[in-house]
């Protein structure tokens, strides 16, 4: 007699094959995903709303590499309307996003600067 797995197991395998997606957003935003494995740096975010657009400065850190962060955002930002505008620089409508990186031992700090496009 052959045993078949229950039908609900198949969707679980399909879900496991999906790429990781962000469950959180960069501090000060509700539309900029935070890469899994990065954690917001407490009290690092500054947010201004101006008539020209919003300004957001935030930092997150984790035990990852610049290449992994760049790959995550290269895959995650275009579906949200962001277009590359240089290395670690993205543009969407009237906004510009810049990422900067600082390494400290095995930890990587990522700075997120969102501002009106000039």
BELTA-V788610 format. One record per residue. SS is DSSP state (H for helix, E for strand, L for the rest). PHI is phi in whole degrees, 0 to 359 (NA if undefined). Layout:
[[SS:PHI] [SS:PHI]]
//
This chain:
[[L:NA] [L:261] [L:262] [L:257] [L:290] [L:301] [L:298] [H:291] [H:289] [H:301] [H:300] [H:295] [H:295] [H:295] [H:295] [H:295] [L:278] [L:289] [L:292] [L:299] [L:232] [L:287] [L:257] [E:236] [E:239] [L:302] [L:308] [L:88] [L:230] [L:235] [L:221] [L:241] [E:295] [E:262] [L:303] [L:305] [L:100] [L:265] [E:238] [E:300] [L:279] [L:305] [L:60] [L:262] [L:267] [E:229] [E:229] [E:231] [E:252] [E:238] [L:302] [L:282] [E:140] [E:273] [E:235] [E:229] [E:237] [E:211] [E:227] [E:218] [E:214] [E:183] [L:272] [L:213] [L:239] [H:301] [H:299] [H:293] [H:294] [H:299] [H:294] [H:300] [H:287] [H:296] [H:272] [H:271] [L:282] [H:304] [H:296] [H:265] [L:96] [L:277] [E:240] [E:297] [L:225] [L:129] [L:294] [L:62] [E:233] [E:227] [E:232] [E:213] [L:48] [L:254] [E:243] [E:233] [E:243] [E:236] [E:253] [E:228] [E:231] [E:225] [E:257] [E:224] [L:66] [L:263] [E:255] [E:244] [E:258] [E:244] [E:262] [E:244] [E:239] [E:246] [E:210] [E:298] [L:288] [L:266]]
//
